[in-house]
Amino acid sequence: MNISQTDTSHSRNILEQGKQSLIHDPLGGDEAKITLVRAKGSYVWDDQGRQYLDCTSQAWSNNLGANDPRVVEAAIAQLREITHARPNFNTIPLLKLTAKLREISPGDLNRIGYCLHGSLAVEMAMKLAFKNKPGRHNIIVLQDAYHGRSLTTMAASWPHPNNPFLPIQPRFTRVPHPDPYRPRLGMDVEMESKLCLRLLEETIHKGVDGGVVAIMMEPIPGNGGHIDLPLSFLRGVRDICDRNDIILIWDEIQSCFGRTGAMFAADYFGIVPDIMTFGKGISGGFPLAGILASERLTGFESGEDALTFGQFPVAMAAAVATIDAIIADDLCGKARDHGAFATQRLHEMADRRKLIGDIRGPGLFVSLELVKDRVSKEPATKAASEVYRRGLEKGVLFGESRYAGLGNLIKVKPPLDCTHEDMSHALDVLDDVLGSIEADGIA
Ligand SMILES: Cc1ncc(COP(=O)(O)O)c(C=O)c1O
């Protein structure tokens, strides 16, 4: 591999000009300084030839490691046939993928719609819910939710600081959820779960005008801090939806396709929502997202939901190959094995590294909360940024939580097919980095 071939002074100038003109500061973080040129499996390389072990799976999307040859070949074969078809037409990969998703979907979630981004999949889910509950006006979401960055999904997420878009965003009703690590008033987790369910039901009856269409939630709030919602809460919400004829939407964009150690979090928890969103891990790095909806729901009519590139055949061919590979390589099993190893190592580490306050799963949905001390649980946000920075210097990309949550979460979420050596190396680096941060007195 010759990474430096792009590194001429001419192209450097062009790259610099390009950088200066970008309108987005992606997350205002250190990644913006890195220009990636190549990815393979669990690794990415930058234009300086530096190699990084990617424990972010590029926004938790490369469940199957990057550039898997089966996916690349399927995409190239599709490129040679047809790359674009407007959504009025069917294509072969569209129909193949739909049949495949139907085969693996939980319960009766057999009606399937597509788009290219998770945020739009969430919008599609909300539109379908409204269509099926005419005359009602509200969607209830959880306080620490993250559902995307389109105008509507941003409003459905955790309150954005100094939100400049508020005047043109719809309003959502946010309800509290249990947080086993920081329970309210020192309650035990089951008591807090009951309290939150009671508050939810009261909100449905007394807290909104105009009736509730849906409750929308992530089964594991991801960007909001990997919150470990107890099963009693997840089951209780399902029950409340059933009793009140309300649609339950699970946003599985981050938890789908093996990340939890099951194909979907719905399988992991044994709960079937009425509509589920998917995205990220489905297509081996190609843009694709969508919804799985219950057969009981009425679908869209012409013109209600159609996007020019919404059924990108290349991404769909890549998705068929990705799902086949996830099944053939037993990536759900690998997520469970790597996850068990990682959490065991992290617990051992926690005996020595006092910064570690909590360790979370399941599967390879792995994270740790850093705290200034274990009694106050005050978030160690500076330490978390340092983990990211020092990890980068040592060639490992760790995830951080920067949207909602407390800013002190470190995510260790490499591709599910990473090797045991890579997993072990990432944890060695984390241990090392935490040690050096503690020695420097940073919290
Ligand atoms: C749970 C959840 N929903 C929605 C989204 C938005 O997806 P996208 O960035 O593809 O629009 C994300 C992305 O992080 C997510 O984690």
The ligand as a Tripos MOL2 file, in Angstrom:
@<TRIPOS>MOLECULE
LIG
   16    16     1     0     0
SMALL
NO_CHARGES

@<TRIPOS>ATOM
      1 C1        -30.2340    5.9660   17.7600 C.3       1 LIG1
      2 C2        -29.9210    6.8270   16.5980 C.ar      1 LIG1
      3 N1        -30.9190    7.3190   15.8450 N.ar      1 LIG1
      4 C3        -30.6920    8.0800   14.7710 C.ar      1 LIG1
      5 C4        -29.4130    8.4240   14.3950 C.ar      1 LIG1
      6 C5        -29.1830    9.2900   13.1850 C.3       1 LIG1
      7 O1        -28.6080    8.5710   12.1540 O.3       1 LIG1
      8 P1        -27.8870    9.3410   10.9290 P.3       1 LIG1
      9 O2        -26.7010   10.0310   11.5070 O.co2     1 LIG1
     10 O3        -27.5620    8.2470    9.9560 O.co2     1 LIG1
     11 O4        -28.8920   10.3000   10.3770 O.co2     1 LIG1
     12 C6        -28.3340    7.9400   15.1330 C.ar      1 LIG1
     13 C7        -26.9390    8.2920   14.7880 C.2       1 LIG1
     14 O5        -26.0340    8.2790   15.5950 O.2       1 LIG1
     15 C8        -28.5900    7.1300   16.2740 C.ar      1 LIG1
     16 O6        -27.5980    6.6510   17.0350 O.3       1 LIG1
@<TRIPOS>BOND
     1     1     2 1
     2     2     3 ar
     3     2    15 ar
     4     3     4 ar
     5     4     5 ar
     6     5     6 1
     7     5    12 ar
     8     6     7 1
     9     7     8 1
    10     8     9 2
    11     8    10 1
    12     8    11 1
    13    12    13 1
    14    12    15 ar
    15    13    14 2
    16    15    16 1
@<TRIPOS>SUBSTRUCTURE
     1 LIG1         1 GROUP 0 **** ****
